[in-house]
Amino acid sequence: MEAVVEQKSEELEEMKTLLKEYLSQYYKKRQRKKILQKRLANFRAEMLGPKALNYSPVPRSKTNKVSDEPAQFCIKQEEIEERIEKERKLASSAMLKVMDLLDFLPEDSDEKNILELRYVDNMSWTDIAKTQSMSKSRCIDYWNIGLEKLLAFKKVRVLLEDYKKELRKNDRK
């Protein structure tokens, strides 16, 4: 009997972990986009800054070489910008998935508000506690209650199983 209860508890914890990962996908996509934007800014600064210093008005100077660097710069910049746009689209898609999942919770419930602040607005526990006028531990209690309420819905569990399969498929690639 204890083994069955322990197995269900482990299953619940596994599903809870998967749910947290599912809800965190928007945050991860936004972080990825920020990293790419920072990379682009660094790339632009690296390519534009020192290049201006390499020009010498003396004919036949080593610094007056004709090259395809400007074209290569534009191509690389365009590739990074395309990746940023792709991440932006993935992030907005992930946000909609998260919001759709959170719609299973009752409107204006503390659980839903806290889960939205955490996973859609990406707020820290300290900021959530201030916003909700609660202690941090009480916010975390509502967060756990919200996760458990979501797991009570069969459709949510089916979504998580599909998400798990998708993760496995992507790991194989």
LUMZADREN-39029 format. One record per residue (C-alpha): residue number from 1; x, y, z; residue in three letters. Coordinates in pm, 1 decimal, m for minus. Last residue first. Example, Ala and Ser with C-alpha at 12.3 -4.5 7.8 and 13.67 -1.06 7.14 Angstrom:
<atoms>
<atom pos="2" x="1367.0" y="m106.0" z="714.0" code="Ser"/>
<atom pos="1" x="1230.0" y="m450.0" z="780.0" code="Ala"/>
</atoms>
This chain:
<atoms>
<atom pos="173" x="1805.3" y="1564.2" z="m3301.4" code="Lys"/>
<atom pos="172" x="1723.7" y="1302.9" z="m3036.3" code="Arg"/>
<atom pos="171" x="1680.0" y="1568.0" z="m2766.8" code="Asp"/>
<atom pos="170" x="1418.8" y="1743.7" z="m2981.6" code="Asn"/>
<atom pos="169" x="1206.5" y="1427.0" z="m2996.0" code="Lys"/>
<atom pos="168" x="1237.3" y="1380.9" z="m2620.3" code="Arg"/>
<atom pos="167" x="1127.2" y="1739.5" z="m2561.5" code="Leu"/>
<atom pos="166" x="830.7" y="1695.5" z="m2796.7" code="Glu"/>
<atom pos="165" x="728.2" y="1378.1" z="m2613.5" code="Lys"/>
<atom pos="164" x="739.5" y="1565.3" z="m2281.0" code="Lys"/>
<atom pos="163" x="532.5" y="1849.0" z="m2427.8" code="Tyr"/>
<atom pos="162" x="273.0" y="1597.9" z="m2546.0" code="Asp"/>
<atom pos="161" x="265.5" y="1445.9" z="m2195.1" code="Glu"/>
<atom pos="160" x="232.7" y="1795.0" z="m2049.5" code="Leu"/>
<atom pos="159" x="m58.5" y="1878.8" z="m2276.0" code="Leu"/>
<atom pos="158" x="m229.8" y="1550.6" z="m2173.6" code="Val"/>
<atom pos="157" x="m175.0" y="1638.3" z="m1804.8" code="Arg"/>
<atom pos="156" x="m329.5" y="1980.3" z="m1866.7" code="Val"/>
<atom pos="155" x="m628.2" y="1822.3" z="m2042.3" code="Lys"/>
<atom pos="154" x="m680.5" y="1588.8" z="m1746.3" code="Lys"/>
<atom pos="153" x="m710.2" y="1881.3" z="m1507.8" code="Phe"/>
<atom pos="152" x="m589.6" y="1806.6" z="m1153.1" code="Ala"/>
<atom pos="151" x="m238.3" y="1904.8" z="m1256.8" code="Leu"/>
<atom pos="150" x="m351.7" y="2265.8" z="m1283.2" code="Leu"/>
<atom pos="149" x="m484.5" y="2258.3" z="m927.8" code="Lys"/>
<atom pos="148" x="m152.6" y="2114.8" z="m807.1" code="Glu"/>
<atom pos="147" x="42.5" y="2392.5" z="m978.4" code="Leu"/>
<atom pos="146" x="m191.1" y="2655.4" z="m834.2" code="Gly"/>
<atom pos="145" x="m157.8" y="2513.1" z="m482.8" code="Ile"/>
<atom pos="144" x="221.5" y="2522.5" z="m519.8" code="Asn"/>
<atom pos="143" x="210.9" y="2887.1" z="m632.7" code="Trp"/>
<atom pos="142" x="m33.8" y="2972.0" z="m354.6" code="Tyr"/>
<atom pos="141" x="213.8" y="2828.8" z="m100.4" code="Asp"/>
<atom pos="140" x="500.4" y="3015.3" z="m273.0" code="Ile"/>
<atom pos="139" x="304.6" y="3338.5" z="m233.3" code="Cys"/>
<atom pos="138" x="248.4" y="3258.8" z="135.8" code="Arg"/>
<atom pos="137" x="623.2" y="3199.4" z="178.8" code="Ser"/>
<atom pos="136" x="704.7" y="3534.1" z="18.1" code="Lys"/>
<atom pos="135" x="470.3" y="3715.7" z="250.9" code="Ser"/>
<atom pos="134" x="167.7" y="3880.0" z="101.0" code="Met"/>
<atom pos="133" x="79.7" y="4222.9" z="m36.1" code="Ser"/>
<atom pos="132" x="28.4" y="4074.5" z="m384.7" code="Gln"/>
<atom pos="131" x="265.7" y="4317.2" z="m557.1" code="Thr"/>
<atom pos="130" x="517.2" y="4310.9" z="m271.5" code="Lys"/>
<atom pos="129" x="515.5" y="3929.7" z="m253.2" code="Ala"/>
<atom pos="128" x="548.9" y="3907.1" z="m632.5" code="Ile"/>
<atom pos="127" x="847.0" y="4142.7" z="m620.6" code="Asp"/>
<atom pos="126" x="1022.8" y="3929.8" z="m357.7" code="Thr"/>
<atom pos="125" x="940.1" y="3609.1" z="m542.3" code="Trp"/>
<atom pos="124" x="1103.3" y="3748.4" z="m856.8" code="Ser"/>
<atom pos="123" x="889.5" y="3853.7" z="m1151.4" code="Met"/>
<atom pos="122" x="893.9" y="3685.0" z="m1489.9" code="Asn"/>
<atom pos="121" x="580.5" y="3870.7" z="m1610.1" code="Asp"/>
<atom pos="120" x="438.5" y="3560.1" z="m1776.8" code="Val"/>
<atom pos="119" x="577.3" y="3285.1" z="m1552.0" code="Tyr"/>
<atom pos="118" x="597.1" y="3436.7" z="m1203.6" code="Arg"/>
<atom pos="117" x="337.4" y="3712.3" z="m1225.9" code="Leu"/>
<atom pos="116" x="104.2" y="3479.7" z="m1411.4" code="Glu"/>
<atom pos="115" x="152.6" y="3199.8" z="m1154.0" code="Leu"/>
<atom pos="114" x="87.4" y="3447.2" z="m872.4" code="Ile"/>
<atom pos="113" x="m229.6" y="3582.7" z="m1029.8" code="Asn"/>
<atom pos="112" x="m356.3" y="3233.5" z="m1112.7" code="Lys"/>
<atom pos="111" x="m307.0" y="3108.5" z="m757.2" code="Glu"/>
<atom pos="110" x="m457.6" y="3420.3" z="m603.3" code="Asp"/>
<atom pos="109" x="m772.5" y="3365.9" z="m807.2" code="Ser"/>
<atom pos="108" x="m875.7" y="3651.9" z="m1034.7" code="Asp"/>
<atom pos="107" x="m1015.4" y="3415.6" z="m1302.1" code="Glu"/>
<atom pos="106" x="m1033.3" y="3053.5" z="m1191.9" code="Pro"/>
<atom pos="105" x="m743.4" y="2835.6" z="m1313.2" code="Leu"/>
<atom pos="104" x="m763.4" y="2660.3" z="m1649.6" code="Phe"/>
<atom pos="103" x="m667.2" y="2991.1" z="m1812.4" code="Asp"/>
<atom pos="102" x="m313.7" y="2928.6" z="m1683.9" code="Leu"/>
<atom pos="101" x="m261.0" y="2676.6" z="m1963.8" code="Leu"/>
<atom pos="100" x="m368.5" y="2924.9" z="m2228.5" code="Asp"/>
<atom pos="99" x="m138.3" y="3187.0" z="m2074.5" code="Met"/>
<atom pos="98" x="157.4" y="2948.7" z="m2090.6" code="Val"/>
<atom pos="97" x="86.3" y="2854.0" z="m2451.8" code="Lys"/>
<atom pos="96" x="42.8" y="3221.2" z="m2544.9" code="Leu"/>
<atom pos="95" x="376.4" y="3307.0" z="m2383.0" code="Met"/>
<atom pos="94" x="546.2" y="3022.1" z="m2570.0" code="Ala"/>
<atom pos="93" x="417.6" y="3155.3" z="m2904.0" code="Ser"/>
<atom pos="92" x="538.5" y="3504.1" z="m2815.1" code="Ser"/>
<atom pos="91" x="880.1" y="3363.5" z="m2723.1" code="Ala"/>
<atom pos="90" x="904.9" y="3153.5" z="m3040.3" code="Leu"/>
<atom pos="89" x="823.7" y="3459.6" z="m3251.5" code="Lys"/>
<atom pos="88" x="1084.2" y="3668.3" z="m3070.0" code="Arg"/>
<atom pos="87" x="1334.7" y="3383.4" z="m3098.9" code="Glu"/>
<atom pos="86" x="1285.7" y="3375.8" z="m3478.0" code="Lys"/>
<atom pos="85" x="1324.3" y="3754.3" z="m3493.6" code="Glu"/>
<atom pos="84" x="1649.5" y="3733.0" z="m3296.5" code="Ile"/>
<atom pos="83" x="1774.1" y="3457.0" z="m3525.4" code="Arg"/>
<atom pos="82" x="1694.8" y="3670.3" z="m3828.7" code="Glu"/>
<atom pos="81" x="1881.6" y="3964.4" z="m3672.6" code="Glu"/>
<atom pos="80" x="2184.6" y="3741.7" z="m3614.6" code="Ile"/>
<atom pos="79" x="2180.7" y="3631.7" z="m3978.4" code="Glu"/>
<atom pos="78" x="2140.1" y="3991.9" z="m4098.9" code="Glu"/>
<atom pos="77" x="2441.6" y="4103.0" z="m3894.0" code="Gln"/>
<atom pos="76" x="2646.6" y="3819.5" z="m4040.4" code="Lys"/>
<atom pos="75" x="2550.7" y="3920.2" z="m4394.7" code="Ile"/>
<atom pos="74" x="2611.6" y="4289.7" z="m4331.4" code="Cys"/>
<atom pos="73" x="2954.3" y="4222.1" z="m4178.0" code="Phe"/>
<atom pos="72" x="3046.9" y="3994.0" z="m4465.6" code="Gln"/>
<atom pos="71" x="2956.8" y="4272.8" z="m4709.3" code="Ala"/>
<atom pos="70" x="3162.1" y="4525.0" z="m4513.4" code="Pro"/>
<atom pos="69" x="3452.3" y="4277.6" z="m4489.5" code="Glu"/>
<atom pos="68" x="3464.7" y="4210.4" z="m4865.8" code="Asp"/>
<atom pos="67" x="3806.0" y="4358.8" z="m4894.8" code="Ser"/>
<atom pos="66" x="3996.5" y="4645.3" z="m5051.1" code="Val"/>
<atom pos="65" x="4311.2" y="4713.9" z="m4854.2" code="Lys"/>
<atom pos="64" x="4385.5" y="5065.4" z="m4741.6" code="Asn"/>
<atom pos="63" x="4542.9" y="4964.5" z="m4410.0" code="Thr"/>
<atom pos="62" x="4859.5" y="4831.4" z="m4570.7" code="Lys"/>
<atom pos="61" x="4920.3" y="5173.2" z="m4722.2" code="Ser"/>
<atom pos="60" x="4951.6" y="5189.8" z="m5098.6" code="Arg"/>
<atom pos="59" x="4852.6" y="5555.8" z="m5093.3" code="Pro"/>
<atom pos="58" x="4876.2" y="5731.1" z="m4753.5" code="Val"/>
<atom pos="57" x="4529.4" y="5840.7" z="m4629.4" code="Pro"/>
<atom pos="56" x="4528.2" y="5564.9" z="m4363.0" code="Ser"/>
<atom pos="55" x="4210.2" y="5393.8" z="m4253.5" code="Tyr"/>
<atom pos="54" x="4237.2" y="5140.0" z="m3973.0" code="Asn"/>
<atom pos="53" x="4086.6" y="5362.5" z="m3703.0" code="Leu"/>
<atom pos="52" x="3736.0" y="5344.1" z="m3849.4" code="Ala"/>
<atom pos="51" x="3751.5" y="4965.4" z="m3833.6" code="Lys"/>
<atom pos="50" x="3804.6" y="4976.2" z="m3455.0" code="Pro"/>
<atom pos="49" x="3448.9" y="5077.3" z="m3371.2" code="Gly"/>
<atom pos="48" x="3228.8" y="4935.3" z="m3647.7" code="Leu"/>
<atom pos="47" x="3298.2" y="4563.2" z="m3633.0" code="Met"/>
<atom pos="46" x="3340.0" y="4521.0" z="m3258.5" code="Glu"/>
<atom pos="45" x="3056.0" y="4756.0" z="m3170.9" code="Ala"/>
<atom pos="44" x="2826.4" y="4584.7" z="m3420.4" code="Arg"/>
<atom pos="43" x="2919.9" y="4238.0" z="m3292.9" code="Phe"/>
<atom pos="42" x="2872.2" y="4345.1" z="m2931.4" code="Asn"/>
<atom pos="41" x="2525.3" y="4483.3" z="m3012.1" code="Ala"/>
<atom pos="40" x="2439.3" y="4166.6" z="m3203.9" code="Leu"/>
<atom pos="39" x="2557.4" y="3946.4" z="m2917.6" code="Arg"/>
<atom pos="38" x="2349.6" y="4150.4" z="m2672.6" code="Lys"/>
<atom pos="37" x="2045.5" y="4101.7" z="m2894.1" code="Gln"/>
<atom pos="36" x="2118.5" y="3728.1" z="m2915.7" code="Leu"/>
<atom pos="35" x="2142.6" y="3700.5" z="m2537.0" code="Ile"/>
<atom pos="34" x="1819.7" y="3896.0" z="m2495.9" code="Lys"/>
<atom pos="33" x="1642.4" y="3659.0" z="m2737.7" code="Lys"/>
<atom pos="32" x="1764.8" y="3355.8" z="m2542.7" code="Arg"/>
<atom pos="31" x="1640.9" y="3511.8" z="m2219.7" code="Gln"/>
<atom pos="30" x="1300.4" y="3570.8" z="m2374.4" code="Arg"/>
<atom pos="29" x="1287.0" y="3210.3" z="m2494.5" code="Lys"/>
<atom pos="28" x="1380.3" y="3082.3" z="m2147.5" code="Lys"/>
<atom pos="27" x="1116.3" y="3298.9" z="m1979.0" code="Tyr"/>
<atom pos="26" x="848.9" y="3174.6" z="m2218.3" code="Tyr"/>
<atom pos="25" x="950.7" y="2811.2" z="m2158.8" code="Gln"/>
<atom pos="24" x="919.7" y="2843.4" z="m1782.0" code="Ser"/>
<atom pos="23" x="556.1" y="2724.3" z="m1767.1" code="Leu"/>
<atom pos="22" x="648.5" y="2399.6" z="m1939.9" code="Tyr"/>
<atom pos="21" x="946.1" y="2351.0" z="m1707.0" code="Glu"/>
<atom pos="20" x="725.2" y="2411.1" z="m1403.6" code="Lys"/>
<atom pos="19" x="470.5" y="2165.0" z="m1544.8" code="Leu"/>
<atom pos="18" x="742.6" y="1903.2" z="m1599.5" code="Leu"/>
<atom pos="17" x="855.0" y="1942.0" z="m1239.6" code="Thr"/>
<atom pos="16" x="495.4" y="1909.2" z="m1119.4" code="Lys"/>
<atom pos="15" x="447.5" y="1600.0" z="m1336.3" code="Met"/>
<atom pos="14" x="757.4" y="1440.4" z="m1182.5" code="Glu"/>
<atom pos="13" x="642.4" y="1539.3" z="m832.7" code="Glu"/>
<atom pos="12" x="299.4" y="1386.6" z="m897.5" code="Leu"/>
<atom pos="11" x="456.1" y="1066.1" z="m1030.4" code="Glu"/>
<atom pos="10" x="680.4" y="1044.6" z="m723.0" code="Glu"/>
<atom pos="9" x="376.6" y="1088.9" z="m497.4" code="Ser"/>
<atom pos="8" x="184.4" y="829.1" z="m696.1" code="Lys"/>
<atom pos="7" x="475.9" y="584.7" z="m655.2" code="Gln"/>
<atom pos="6" x="497.0" y="656.5" z="m281.2" code="Glu"/>
<atom pos="5" x="123.9" y="592.3" z="m240.6" code="Val"/>
<atom pos="4" x="153.8" y="265.7" z="m434.2" code="Val"/>
<atom pos="3" x="461.4" y="159.2" z="m233.7" code="Ala"/>
<atom pos="2" x="282.0" y="240.3" z="92.1" code="Glu"/>
<atom pos="1" x="0.0" y="0.0" z="0.0" code="Met"/>
</atoms>
